Amino acid sequence: MSATAVMMVGGPTKGTRFRPLSMTVMKPLFPIAGKPLVTHPVLACKKIPDLLQVVLIGFYTREEMGSLDTALLSRELGVPVTYVQEEAGGYGSAGGVNRFKEILLEGGPKYVFVLNCDVCSDYPLNEMLVFHKKHGGDATILVKKVSAEVAKDHGAVVLDPEGQGRVLHYAEKPGTLVSNTVNCGIYVFSCPQVFDAIGTLLSSRTDKDEHNLVPASMASKLKKNQSAAVLQQRLGMPEVFSFLAEKKVLYALESRGFWEQLKQPGSSLKFSALYLSVMGSELAHARARLKGGPEIVGNVYIHPDAEVHPSAKIGPNVTIEKGAMVAEGVRIKDCIILNDVQIMPNACLVNSIIGWNSVVGPWARIQGTEDYDSKMGVTILAEGVVVGPQVVVVSSVILPHKEIKVSVDNEIVL
């Protein structure tokens, strides 16, 4: 009963919400708890029994994805990990899976897992597979109960009140409260049923429907010689879920663990804290290496090639990446410190992301709030920002290569 895993990584046209961090590195490759974002769900696929391969699907070129070490991931998983590129404009999540059907069916998998890289979870993949086999449906989606305010902006799942996890109705981002149970973006499908369902939906469309599948603004960006073909094959997972729910072959497993979606750059701090909380032995090893070093509070990841002064106090929920330098008397809490950053003596950083090659001057204070999903909650310094001595930066976003000589509060510095 083998399985293939698919990782949806998106692409440049969908990464604008991650600015200014995506101006330096693509969202899937942004470091979270010492690893590229996409690496966490890929490695979670270890939980899938009889895994055949992991296929990453996205709009980025192979050159742009080149810094992702798929060979290393392949060795860690013991199965091939490959990246395939969608055409410009895209086929939608379900259409993309169908587009690479031949690749995904290599080895004859009985099941196909589909995960989204901008989701943070404990990934109960084996539990999902056991549940899926037990209920015998065509698809099982991971769901989570959330507040009414959160639910209206996610895929709403209405479950059979008699239990058993059968989905009666699915509505994508309804805008009003349909159900407080939402789609987590993690699925398992039976083969060949998933491809049969996609094929049925695609073949049932009329010519008129085909040309209304994407907004005109997006369609105009497609190359003339491919727009019709792409539009005809464009299909989102929500359409598949609605179709399967009507057929009574869609089931849902409620997540008992953590789950978050990367909505804003500041959400990276929440992702980092959650992933650090489950790293366990890796953090213990790092703690042993730092014996006699800085004071460590809670979960902290410090790259072996980072330099942290013994008088510094670090944590909880802090990541310090390669080449960073943290001087004496520095206090860092709930932060991501990226490559080659310099934190000068007695600076204080809280709820902030400090971009590559940035410099925080002595006695400076960089501070955000815990409103991680807000555009102006977490303070973000993009690449190459220099903050002067004793300057205070609060809940602000600083674009690349700016020098901040005076204090700023709740500002975007262009």
N, C-alpha and C positions, 0 to 999 in steps of 0.2 A: 504494500500500500504506500508507494513512494509519493513524494510531493516536490513541487517546484515553488520557489518564492519569488515574487515580483516586488521591486521597490520603485515607487513613483517619486522621482526627484524634482519634477517641475523644470523650470527654465527661466531665462532672463526676463521674458515678458511678464512673468508672474512674481518676480523678486523685488519689485519696487518698494513694497512695504518694509523690506529689510534694510533699506538705506538708513544711515550712511555706511553701515558695515559691509553691505554688498557692493559698495564701490571699490572695495579692496579684494574681497573674496566672495565667491558664490555661497549662497545660504547653505547648500548641502555640505560644503566643506568648512563651514565656520566651526572653530574648535569649541566643543562643549565637554567639560570635565576631561580635558586632555586628549580628546579624539574628535575627528570630524563628525559633524552632526549625523550624517548618513551612516556612519560606522556603527552607531549604537543599535539601530534596528537590524542592520545586516548581521551583526554578531548575535543578536537575539534569535536568529534563525537556527542557532545550534539546538534550540529546544524542539525543533521539528524532527520527528523520527523519519528515517529513510529519506533524507533530503537529497535531491539530485543536483540542484543548481540554484544560484541566486542571480536574477537578471535585473539590472537597474535600467529604468526607462526614463528618458528626459529629453529636453530640448537643447541642452548644452552640447557643444562640439566635443569630440573626443579629446581635443587638445585642452579645452577648458577643464575637463574632468581628469586630465592626465596626472594631477598631483594626488589623486586618490589611488592608493596602492592596492589595486584589486588582487594582485598576486599574493600580497601578504594576507589579505582577507581570505583568499582561497585556501591558503595554507592553514589558517586558523580554523576555518570551517570544515576543511577536508573535502570541499566540493568546488566546482568552478564558480567564480564570481565575474560577471561580464557586464559591460555597459553598452546599450544600444540607443541610438539617437532618433527621435521622432522628427518628421518634417516640420517646417515652419508652420505655425498656426495650430498644429496638434490635432489629434483625433479624439481628444477627451480621454478620461481615465479608462473607461471600458473599451473605447475604440482603440486606444493605445495597446491594451492587452491583446485585443483581437488582431491588431496590425502585426504583432510579433508571435502569432499563434504557433507557427512552425517551430520557432526557437523554444518556446515555452513547453511544447509537447515532446521535446527530445527526451528520450528515455522512457516515454510512456507513463507520466505521472498520473496518479489517480486523483490528486488534489492540487489546487493552485492557491497559494496564499498571496494576498495583495496587501502591501503596507505602504504608508505614506511617510516620507522621511521627516516631515515637519510635525510629527506627532511624538510626544514623549510618553512612554508607558512602561510598565513592567512586562509587557508582551507575554501574556499567558497562552502562547501558541500551541503547546501540547494539550493544554486544557481545552482550547477551542476545537482542536482536531477530535479529541475524545467525544466532546459534546456533539460535534457535527456528525460523526459516525453513528452515535446513539440515536439521533433524531431522523437521520436519513433524508434531510432536505438537500436542495441544490446549492444552498449557500448559508453560511453563518456569519453574522457580523458581531463584532464586539461593541457593546453599548455601555453607557454610564448614566446614572441619574444625576442631574445637575439642577441648578436653580432655574426658575422660570425666565429670568433675565438672560441667562446664558443659552437656554434651550432654543429660543427663537432664532438664534443665529447659527444653528447647526442642523444637521439632518435629524428630523424628528421621527421616532420609532414608536408606533402604537402596538403594544403586545396583547396577545389573547389573554383576557382576564382569567381564563381557566388554567393558565400556567403553561408549562412545557416549552416556553420560549418562542412560540410561533409568532411571527410578525403579521399583523392584520393590515397595517397601512404604513407607508413610508412617505414623508414629505420633506423635501430638501429646503432648508432655511426658510421656513414658512413666514417669518416676520411676526407672527402671533403665536401664542402658546398652543401647540397641538398636543405635545407630550413633553414631560420633563426627562424622558429617556432619549439619549442622543447617540448618533453614530460616532464611533471613535476612530474611524478611518483604518480599521484593521479587519480583514476579511479572509475567509477560506471558502473556496468553491469546489464543487465536484466536477470532474472531467468525464465526459465531454459536455455535460449539461450547461456549464457556463457559456461555452462557445455556441451551443445550440440556441440559448436564450439571446445572446448578442446577435447572432445571425437572423433570428426571427424578427427582432426589433429593427434591424437595418433593412431587411427586405420588405418590411411592412410600410415603409415610408413612401410617400408620393413625391414627385418632382418638386411640388410646391413646398412640402415639408423640408426637403433637403436644403433648400436655399434660405431657410429661416432658422437653421441650427445654430448659427453664431451671429453676433451683432455685426452690422455692416462695417463698423470700424475695424473689427478683427478680420473679417473676410477680405477687406481691401488690402490687407498686409500680405495676404497669401500670394504666392507666385501665380501668374495667370494660367500656366500650364498644369498646375496641380490643385487649384482651388476647388474645382468641381469634385475631383477624386477625394480630397480631404474632407470636404463638406459631407459627401455621401457616406463616409465612414466614421463621422464624428458622433460619439455617443458617450454620455457620462454614466458613471456608476449609479447615480440616483434613478435614472430611467430603468436600469436593470433591476434595481431593488424594488421599485414600484411594480414592475412586471412580475417578478418572482413572488412578491407579497400577494398579488391578485391570484396567482396560481397556488397559493398556500404551500410554497416550498422554500420560504425564507424564514430563517430562525435567528435568534439573537441570544448571545451569552452576556450576562451582566458582569462587567469588570469589578473585582473587589480590590484591585490595587490602584496605583496612581495613574492619572491620565491628564495630559495638558496638550494644547495646540499652540504652535509658535505663531502668534498673531502679530507681534511687534518685536523690534530688536531687543527691547527690554525683557521680553519673555525668555530670552536666553538665560537670564539669571535664575529663573524658576526651573528651567530645564537642567541647568548646571547643578542646582541644589538637589534635585530629585535623582539625577544620575550619580552624583557623588554619594548619596545616601545608600546606594546599592553596590558601590564599588568594593567595599569591604577590604579584602586582602591586599588590593593594590594600594589603598591608602595606608594600610598598616605597614606595608613595605616602605613606603615613602616616609612615614613617621620614623621608622627605624633608621633610615638613611640620614635623617635630620637630627638625630640625637645630639644634644649639645648645641643645637641651632636655635632658631627663633621659637617663641611661644606659639604653639598651635592650639586653636580652639575649634572643636568640632571637625567636620569633614572638610579637608583641604587637599588639593592636588597642586604640587609644585614640580615643574619639569626638572629633570636631573641637571640640565644645563642653565637653569636660572640661578641667580645669586641673591640670597636673602640674608640680611645682617642678623646676627644672633639677638640683638635687642629689639627687633621688630615683633609685633604681635599680629598674627594672621588667623583669620577665621571668625566665625564659621562660614561655610559655603563660599570658598575662594578657590579660584584657579589661577595659577601663575605659569605662563607659558615660556617656551624656550628663549633664552637670551635676555630675559627680563632682569633688572637690577633693582632691588629694594634696599634702601639705605637704613641707617640706624634710626631708631625711634619711630618708625613708620607703623601706622595702624591701618589694617585693611580688613573689611568685613563685607560679606555678600557682594563680591566683585569678580569680574573676569579681567585679568591683566594679560594682554596679548604680547606677541613676540617683540623682544628688544625694547620694551618700555623701560624708562628710567624713573623711579620714584625717589625723590630726593629726601634728605633727612627731615623727620618729624612731620611729614605729610600725613593726612588722614583721608581715607577713601571708604565710602559706604554706598552700597546700592548703585554701583557704577560699572561701566565697561570702558576700559582704557585701551584705545586702538594702537596698532602696530607703530613702533618707533616714536611714540609720544613721550613727552617729558612733563612730569609733575614737579613743580618747584618746591623748595623747602618751606615748611609750614603752610603749604597750600591745603585747602580742603575741597574735596570733590564729593558731592553728596546728592543722592537721589532719594526716592521714596520706594515703598514696597508695592506700589501700584504698577506692577510689571507689564500689564497689558495696555497701559496708557501710553500715548505718544510722547508725553512729557513727564513721565514718572521717573524712570531710571535715567541718570545722567550718562551720556555717551560721548566720548571723545573719539572721533574717527582717526584715521591714520595720520601720523606726523603732527599732531597738535602739541603745542608748547604752552603750558600754564605757568605763569610767573610766580615768584615767591609771594607767599601770604595771600594769594588770590583765592577767593571762594567761588566755586561753581556749583549751583544748586538746580537740580531738575532741568537740565539744559542739554541740547544737542549741538555739538560743535563739529562742523564739517572739516574735511581733511586740510592739513597744513595751515592751520590758523594759529596765531599767537595771541593768547589771552592775557592781557596785562592788567585788566580791571575785573572786579567781581561781576558775575552775571547770575541772574535768578530767573528761571522759567523762560529761557530764550532759546531761539535757534540762531546760531551764528553761522552765516553763510560765507 
